[in-house]
Amino acid sequence: MRYQISQDVLFSKVDDEVILMSIEADSYFGLDPVGSRIWELLEQPATLDELVGQLTAEYEVAEAECREDAAIFIEDMVARGLIRALDAAV
């Protein structure tokens, strides 16, 4: 499964954090530096494996911990409509 930022989300980078606004939910969200990095990586469609590979290369984190945390982040963002799951063929 590939993931990408939803089209209905406005965002802006402020220092090392990203601020999101969901047009559909009329809500604001702030991401910490790691969440912000995942967000940046999802400007282009990516799989969880691709995200974990990039994040473990950039941060000192065990792969299993990174995978679990990234999966939780993505699931939460998908549930809020901020990230969308794409068909595997995309």
Secondary structure by P-SEA (a helix, b strand, c coil): cbbbccccbbbbbcccbbbbbcccccbbbbbcaaaaaaaaaacccccaaaaaaaaaacccccaaaaaaaaaaaaaaaaaacccccccccc
